[in-house]
């Protein structure tokens, strides 16, 4: 009997689909080492290599091709079983979820996948800033919240489920664009565009530089990530944003990430609800979905 795990099968399926560890890690919202570890563990269990690298590309081995056929069928059957059991349990109802504006770049994809599995569930999604998010939690107006920093202000249950890296972004023609391992002290010469007071990204940025005894010059304060991205492209200054928000700009070479010491800032996304709150069946299922999908 092979002692496989669902995490290993999911990681293998993604790498086999994209033939890229980095792309698989991106799609699974995991780090590349975490995906590589799952594949190594799976190969150890099977006693055979599943991938081989030729030049810069990876390919499925003969064993990998054969195992891919079976793993795909297993995952499809598990998804069908999950959907069937959910319907038997009455997995119907409404999920009220509120997310920080930065989380809106990936939450719809997660909700779409969840709703494909649970076709009887409906979703009310609210995208707002941190202040409104805390107010909705405090007033019991939402089942779950997704945010980048657990609330100290509330008695809440906050569970990390996915990595969230904050990077320094710049226009592609910035003087530091081709520099490597840029010292933090060099950033004191730059102007930074920042989110509004109370934003989770801004709080993390200010706390990081305070710990490093670096004083930044801040320019225009903006209430959205999109405004910061547009302003950085226009040359108004540098910005610090979650990597989740800039994938399109990086692909189209409209922005770049500077190579700065101690960056990116390592953070997490949290799924949050009031302590003691009795979650609905749908809300409990979505929370469990997040934790299982991004378990490392």
C-alpha positions as a Markdown table, in Angstrom:
| # | Residue | x | y | z |
|---|---|---|---|---|
| 1 | Unk | 0.0 | 0.0 | 0.0 |
| 2 | Unk | 1.4 | 3.4 | -1.1 |
| 3 | Unk | 1.3 | 6.0 | 1.7 |
| 4 | Unk | 0.6 | 9.1 | -0.4 |
| 5 | Unk | -0.9 | 12.4 | 0.7 |
| 6 | Unk | -3.4 | 14.6 | -1.0 |
| 7 | Unk | -0.9 | 17.5 | -0.8 |
| 8 | Unk | 1.7 | 15.4 | -2.7 |
| 9 | Unk | -0.9 | 14.5 | -5.4 |
| 10 | Unk | -2.0 | 18.2 | -5.8 |
| 11 | Unk | 1.6 | 19.4 | -6.1 |
| 12 | Unk | 2.5 | 16.7 | -8.6 |
| 13 | Unk | -0.6 | 17.4 | -10.7 |
| 14 | Unk | 0.3 | 21.1 | -10.9 |
| 15 | Unk | 4.0 | 20.6 | -11.8 |
| 16 | Unk | 3.0 | 18.0 | -14.3 |
| 17 | Unk | 0.4 | 20.4 | -15.9 |
| 18 | Unk | 2.8 | 23.4 | -16.1 |
| 19 | Unk | 6.1 | 21.6 | -16.3 |
| 20 | Unk | 7.5 | 24.3 | -14.0 |
| 21 | Unk | 8.1 | 24.3 | -10.3 |
| 22 | Unk | 7.8 | 28.1 | -10.1 |
| 23 | Unk | 4.6 | 28.2 | -12.1 |
| 24 | Unk | 3.1 | 25.4 | -10.0 |
| 25 | Unk | 4.1 | 27.2 | -6.8 |
| 26 | Unk | 2.5 | 30.4 | -8.1 |
| 27 | Unk | -0.8 | 28.6 | -9.0 |
| 28 | Unk | -0.9 | 26.8 | -5.6 |
| 29 | Unk | 0.1 | 30.0 | -3.7 |
| 30 | Unk | 3.0 | 28.1 | -2.2 |
| 31 | Unk | 6.7 | 28.7 | -2.1 |
| 32 | Unk | 8.8 | 26.9 | -4.7 |
| 33 | Unk | 10.8 | 24.9 | -2.0 |
| 34 | Unk | 7.4 | 23.8 | -0.5 |
| 35 | Unk | 6.3 | 22.3 | -3.9 |
| 36 | Unk | 9.8 | 20.8 | -4.5 |
| 37 | Unk | 9.6 | 19.1 | -1.1 |
| 38 | Unk | 6.2 | 17.5 | -1.8 |
| 39 | Unk | 7.5 | 16.1 | -5.1 |
| 40 | Unk | 10.7 | 14.7 | -3.4 |
| 41 | Unk | 8.6 | 13.1 | -0.7 |
| 42 | Unk | 6.3 | 11.6 | -3.4 |
| 43 | Unk | 9.3 | 10.2 | -5.4 |
| 44 | Unk | 10.7 | 8.7 | -2.2 |
| 45 | Unk | 7.4 | 6.9 | -1.6 |
| 46 | Unk | 7.2 | 5.6 | -5.2 |
| 47 | Unk | 10.9 | 4.8 | -5.4 |
| 48 | Unk | 11.1 | 6.4 | -8.9 |
| 49 | Unk | 11.9 | 9.8 | -10.3 |
| 50 | Unk | 8.8 | 11.5 | -11.8 |
| 51 | Unk | 10.6 | 14.5 | -13.5 |
| 52 | Unk | 13.9 | 15.0 | -15.2 |
| 53 | Unk | 15.6 | 18.3 | -16.1 |
| 54 | Unk | 17.2 | 18.8 | -19.5 |
| 55 | Unk | 18.8 | 22.2 | -19.9 |
| 56 | Unk | 16.4 | 24.7 | -18.3 |
| 57 | Unk | 13.3 | 22.6 | -18.9 |
| 58 | Unk | 11.8 | 19.8 | -16.9 |
| 59 | Unk | 9.9 | 16.8 | -18.4 |
| 60 | Unk | 7.9 | 13.9 | -17.0 |
| 61 | Unk | 9.8 | 10.6 | -16.9 |
| 62 | Unk | 8.2 | 7.4 | -18.1 |
| 63 | Unk | 7.1 | 6.7 | -14.6 |
| 64 | Unk | 5.9 | 10.3 | -14.3 |
| 65 | Unk | 3.7 | 10.0 | -17.4 |
| 66 | Unk | 2.1 | 6.8 | -16.1 |
| 67 | Unk | 1.6 | 8.2 | -12.6 |
| 68 | Unk | 0.1 | 11.4 | -14.0 |
| 69 | Unk | -2.7 | 9.4 | -15.6 |
| 70 | Unk | -3.7 | 7.8 | -12.3 |
| 71 | Unk | -3.2 | 10.9 | -10.1 |
| 72 | Unk | -5.4 | 12.9 | -12.4 |
| 73 | Unk | -8.2 | 10.3 | -12.1 |
| 74 | Unk | -7.8 | 10.1 | -8.4 |
| 75 | Unk | -8.1 | 13.9 | -7.9 |
| 76 | Unk | -11.1 | 14.0 | -10.2 |
| 77 | Unk | -12.8 | 11.2 | -8.3 |
| 78 | Unk | -12.1 | 13.0 | -5.0 |
| 79 | Unk | -13.6 | 16.2 | -6.3 |
| 80 | Unk | -16.7 | 14.4 | -7.4 |
| 81 | Unk | -17.0 | 12.6 | -4.1 |
| 82 | Unk | -16.6 | 15.9 | -2.2 |
| 83 | Unk | -19.3 | 17.6 | -4.3 |
| 84 | Unk | -21.7 | 14.6 | -3.8 |
| 85 | Unk | -21.1 | 14.5 | 0.0 |
| 86 | Unk | -21.5 | 18.2 | 0.3 |
| 87 | Unk | -24.9 | 18.0 | -1.4 |
| 88 | Unk | -25.9 | 15.1 | 0.8 |
| 89 | Unk | -24.9 | 17.2 | 3.9 |
| 90 | Unk | -26.9 | 20.1 | 2.6 |
| 91 | Unk | -24.0 | 22.3 | 1.5 |
| 92 | Unk | -26.3 | 25.0 | 0.5 |
| 93 | Unk | -26.6 | 28.5 | 1.8 |
| 94 | Unk | -24.9 | 31.9 | 1.6 |
| 95 | Unk | -21.3 | 32.8 | 2.4 |
| 96 | Unk | -20.7 | 36.4 | 3.5 |
| 97 | Unk | -17.1 | 37.2 | 3.1 |
| 98 | Unk | -15.2 | 40.5 | 3.4 |
| 99 | Unk | -11.6 | 40.9 | 2.1 |
| 100 | Unk | -9.0 | 43.6 | 2.3 |
| 101 | Unk | -8.6 | 45.4 | -1.1 |
| 102 | Unk | -5.2 | 43.8 | -1.7 |
| 103 | Unk | -6.7 | 40.3 | -1.2 |
| 104 | Unk | -9.2 | 41.0 | -4.0 |
| 105 | Unk | -6.5 | 40.1 | -6.5 |
| 106 | Unk | -6.7 | 36.4 | -5.7 |
| 107 | Unk | -9.9 | 35.9 | -3.6 |
| 108 | Unk | -12.3 | 35.7 | -6.6 |
| 109 | Unk | -10.2 | 32.8 | -8.1 |
| 110 | Unk | -10.5 | 30.9 | -4.8 |
| 111 | Unk | -14.2 | 31.6 | -4.5 |
| 112 | Unk | -14.7 | 30.4 | -8.1 |
| 113 | Unk | -13.0 | 27.1 | -7.4 |
| 114 | Unk | -14.9 | 26.7 | -4.2 |
| 115 | Unk | -18.3 | 27.3 | -5.9 |
| 116 | Unk | -17.4 | 24.9 | -8.6 |
| 117 | Unk | -17.1 | 22.2 | -5.9 |
| 118 | Unk | -20.1 | 23.4 | -4.0 |
| 119 | Unk | -22.7 | 24.4 | -6.6 |
| 120 | Unk | -25.5 | 25.0 | -4.1 |
| 121 | Unk | -23.5 | 27.7 | -2.3 |
| 122 | Unk | -23.9 | 31.4 | -3.0 |
| 123 | Unk | -21.4 | 34.1 | -2.1 |
| 124 | Unk | -21.7 | 37.8 | -1.0 |
| 125 | Unk | -18.2 | 39.3 | -1.4 |
| 126 | Unk | -17.3 | 42.7 | 0.1 |
| 127 | Unk | -14.0 | 44.4 | -0.8 |
| 128 | Unk | -13.0 | 47.2 | 1.6 |
| 129 | Unk | -10.2 | 48.8 | 3.5 |
| 130 | Unk | -8.9 | 47.5 | 6.8 |
| 131 | Unk | -10.9 | 50.0 | 8.9 |
| 132 | Unk | -14.2 | 48.9 | 7.4 |
| 133 | Unk | -13.2 | 45.2 | 7.5 |
| 134 | Unk | -12.7 | 45.5 | 11.3 |
| 135 | Unk | -16.0 | 47.2 | 11.6 |
| 136 | Unk | -17.8 | 44.5 | 9.7 |
| 137 | Unk | -16.2 | 41.9 | 12.0 |
| 138 | Unk | -17.0 | 43.8 | 15.1 |
| 139 | Unk | -20.7 | 44.2 | 14.0 |
| 140 | Unk | -21.0 | 40.5 | 13.1 |
| 141 | Unk | -21.8 | 41.6 | 9.5 |
| 142 | Unk | -19.6 | 39.0 | 7.8 |
| 143 | Unk | -18.9 | 35.3 | 8.3 |
| 144 | Unk | -15.2 | 35.4 | 7.4 |
| 145 | Unk | -12.6 | 38.0 | 6.5 |
| 146 | Unk | -9.4 | 37.7 | 4.6 |
| 147 | Unk | -6.7 | 40.2 | 5.7 |
| 148 | Unk | -2.9 | 40.6 | 5.9 |
| 149 | Unk | -2.5 | 41.3 | 9.6 |
| 150 | Unk | -4.6 | 39.7 | 12.4 |
| 151 | Unk | -6.7 | 42.3 | 14.3 |
| 152 | Unk | -5.3 | 43.2 | 17.7 |
| 153 | Unk | -8.4 | 45.3 | 18.3 |
| 154 | Unk | -10.8 | 42.3 | 18.3 |
| 155 | Unk | -11.1 | 39.0 | 20.1 |
| 156 | Unk | -10.8 | 37.0 | 16.8 |
| 157 | Unk | -9.7 | 33.7 | 15.5 |
| 158 | Unk | -7.1 | 34.3 | 12.9 |
| 159 | Unk | -5.4 | 31.5 | 10.9 |
| 160 | Unk | -2.7 | 32.0 | 8.4 |
| 161 | Unk | -3.3 | 30.1 | 5.1 |
| 162 | Unk | -1.1 | 31.7 | 2.4 |
| 163 | Unk | 2.2 | 33.5 | 2.0 |
| 164 | Unk | 2.1 | 37.3 | 1.3 |
| 165 | Unk | 5.3 | 39.0 | 0.2 |
| 166 | Unk | 5.7 | 42.7 | 0.0 |
| 167 | Unk | 8.1 | 44.0 | -2.6 |
| 168 | Unk | 9.5 | 47.4 | -3.6 |
| 169 | Unk | 8.2 | 48.4 | -7.1 |
| 170 | Unk | 9.7 | 50.9 | -9.5 |
| 171 | Unk | 9.3 | 52.1 | -13.1 |
| 172 | Unk | 11.4 | 50.0 | -15.4 |
| 173 | Unk | 13.6 | 52.9 | -16.3 |
| 174 | Unk | 14.5 | 53.7 | -12.6 |
| 175 | Unk | 18.2 | 54.4 | -11.9 |
| 176 | Unk | 18.2 | 51.4 | -9.4 |
| 177 | Unk | 16.6 | 49.0 | -12.0 |
| 178 | Unk | 19.8 | 47.2 | -12.7 |
| 179 | Unk | 21.3 | 47.3 | -9.2 |
| 180 | Unk | 21.6 | 44.2 | -7.1 |
| 181 | Unk | 21.4 | 43.8 | -3.3 |
| 182 | Unk | 20.6 | 47.4 | -2.9 |
| 183 | Unk | 21.3 | 48.6 | 0.7 |
| 184 | Unk | 18.3 | 49.7 | 2.8 |
| 185 | Unk | 20.1 | 52.9 | 3.5 |
| 186 | Unk | 20.0 | 53.8 | -0.2 |
| 187 | Unk | 16.2 | 53.9 | 0.0 |
| 188 | Unk | 16.4 | 57.0 | 2.2 |
| 189 | Unk | 17.2 | 59.0 | -0.9 |
| 190 | Unk | 13.9 | 57.9 | -2.6 |
| 191 | Unk | 10.3 | 59.1 | -2.3 |
| 192 | Unk | 7.7 | 56.4 | -1.5 |
| 193 | Unk | 4.1 | 56.5 | -2.4 |
| 194 | Unk | 2.0 | 55.0 | 0.5 |
| 195 | Unk | -1.4 | 53.6 | 1.2 |
| 196 | Unk | -3.8 | 55.4 | 3.6 |
| 197 | Unk | -3.2 | 55.4 | 7.4 |
| 198 | Unk | -4.5 | 52.1 | 8.9 |
| 199 | Unk | -3.8 | 50.1 | 5.7 |
| 200 | Unk | -2.2 | 46.7 | 6.5 |
| 201 | Unk | 0.4 | 47.2 | 3.9 |
| 202 | Unk | 1.4 | 50.6 | 5.3 |
| 203 | Unk | 1.5 | 49.3 | 8.8 |
| 204 | Unk | 3.8 | 46.5 | 7.8 |
| 205 | Unk | 6.0 | 48.9 | 5.8 |
| 206 | Unk | 6.4 | 51.4 | 8.6 |
| 207 | Unk | 7.0 | 48.7 | 11.2 |
| 208 | Unk | 9.7 | 47.1 | 9.0 |
| 209 | Unk | 11.7 | 50.3 | 8.4 |
| 210 | Unk | 11.3 | 51.5 | 12.0 |
| 211 | Unk | 12.9 | 48.2 | 13.1 |
| 212 | Unk | 15.8 | 48.9 | 10.7 |
| 213 | Unk | 16.2 | 52.5 | 11.8 |
| 214 | Unk | 15.6 | 53.7 | 8.3 |
| 215 | Unk | 13.6 | 56.9 | 7.8 |
| 216 | Unk | 11.7 | 57.1 | 4.5 |
| 217 | Unk | 10.5 | 60.1 | 2.6 |
| 218 | Unk | 6.8 | 59.6 | 1.8 |
| 219 | Unk | 5.0 | 61.4 | -0.9 |
| 220 | Unk | 1.4 | 61.2 | -2.0 |
| 221 | Unk | -0.9 | 59.1 | 0.1 |
| 222 | Unk | -3.3 | 56.9 | -1.9 |
| 223 | Unk | -6.3 | 54.8 | -1.0 |
| 224 | Unk | -5.9 | 52.0 | -3.6 |
| 225 | Unk | -3.2 | 49.7 | -5.0 |
| 226 | Unk | -4.1 | 50.6 | -8.5 |
| 227 | Unk | -3.5 | 54.3 | -7.8 |
| 228 | Unk | 0.0 | 53.5 | -6.4 |
| 229 | Unk | 0.8 | 51.4 | -9.4 |
| 230 | Unk | -0.2 | 54.1 | -11.9 |
| 231 | Unk | 1.8 | 56.7 | -9.9 |
| 232 | Unk | 4.9 | 54.6 | -9.8 |
| 233 | Unk | 4.7 | 54.0 | -13.5 |
| 234 | Unk | 4.4 | 57.7 | -14.0 |
| 235 | Unk | 7.7 | 58.2 | -12.0 |
| 236 | Unk | 6.2 | 59.9 | -9.0 |
| 237 | Unk | 8.1 | 57.6 | -6.6 |
| 238 | Unk | 8.6 | 54.0 | -5.4 |
| 239 | Unk | 5.9 | 51.8 | -3.9 |
| 240 | Unk | 5.6 | 48.8 | -1.6 |
| 241 | Unk | 2.9 | 46.4 | -2.6 |
| 242 | Unk | 2.0 | 42.7 | -2.3 |
| 243 | Unk | 3.4 | 40.6 | -5.1 |
| 244 | Unk | -0.2 | 39.4 | -5.6 |
| 245 | Unk | -1.2 | 42.8 | -6.9 |
| 246 | Unk | 1.5 | 43.3 | -9.6 |
| 247 | Unk | 1.6 | 40.0 | -11.6 |
| 248 | Unk | 0.1 | 41.7 | -14.7 |
| 249 | Unk | 2.4 | 44.7 | -14.6 |
| 250 | Unk | 5.5 | 42.5 | -14.2 |
| 251 | Unk | 4.4 | 40.3 | -17.2 |
| 252 | Unk | 3.9 | 43.3 | -19.4 |
| 253 | Unk | 7.1 | 45.1 | -18.1 |
| 254 | Unk | 5.2 | 48.1 | -16.9 |
| 255 | Unk | 6.7 | 47.8 | -13.5 |
| 256 | Unk | 9.7 | 46.0 | -11.9 |
| 257 | Unk | 10.7 | 44.7 | -8.5 |
| 258 | Unk | 13.8 | 46.2 | -7.1 |
| 259 | Unk | 16.5 | 43.8 | -5.6 |
| 260 | Unk | 16.8 | 45.3 | -2.1 |
| 261 | Unk | 18.4 | 43.8 | 1.0 |
| 262 | Unk | 15.9 | 42.1 | 3.4 |
| 263 | Unk | 13.1 | 42.2 | 0.8 |
| 264 | Unk | 10.5 | 41.0 | 0.1 |
| 265 | Unk | 8.9 | 41.4 | 3.5 |
| 266 | Unk | 7.6 | 38.0 | 4.5 |
| 267 | Unk | 4.0 | 38.1 | 5.6 |
| 268 | Unk | 0.9 | 35.9 | 5.5 |
| 269 | Unk | -2.8 | 36.1 | 4.6 |
| 270 | Unk | -5.2 | 35.2 | 7.4 |
| 271 | Unk | -8.7 | 33.9 | 7.4 |
| 272 | Unk | -10.4 | 35.6 | 10.3 |
| 273 | Unk | -13.7 | 35.4 | 12.2 |
| 274 | Unk | -15.0 | 36.5 | 15.6 |
| 275 | Unk | -14.0 | 34.1 | 18.4 |
| 276 | Unk | -17.0 | 32.0 | 19.5 |
| 277 | Unk | -18.9 | 32.7 | 16.2 |
| 278 | Unk | -20.9 | 29.7 | 15.0 |
| 279 | Unk | -19.9 | 29.4 | 11.4 |
| 280 | Unk | -22.5 | 28.2 | 8.9 |
| 281 | Unk | -21.8 | 24.9 | 7.1 |
| 282 | Unk | -20.7 | 26.9 | 4.0 |
| 283 | Unk | -18.4 | 29.2 | 5.9 |
| 284 | Unk | -16.8 | 26.3 | 7.7 |
| 285 | Unk | -16.3 | 24.5 | 4.4 |
| 286 | Unk | -14.7 | 27.6 | 2.8 |
| 287 | Unk | -12.3 | 28.1 | 5.7 |
| 288 | Unk | -11.3 | 24.4 | 5.5 |
| 289 | Unk | -10.9 | 24.7 | 1.8 |
| 290 | Unk | -8.4 | 27.6 | 2.2 |
| 291 | Unk | -6.4 | 25.7 | 4.9 |
| 292 | Unk | -6.2 | 22.5 | 2.9 |
| 293 | Unk | -5.5 | 24.1 | -0.4 |
| 294 | Unk | -2.6 | 26.1 | 0.9 |
| 295 | Unk | -1.2 | 23.7 | 3.5 |
| 296 | Unk | 2.5 | 23.3 | 3.2 |
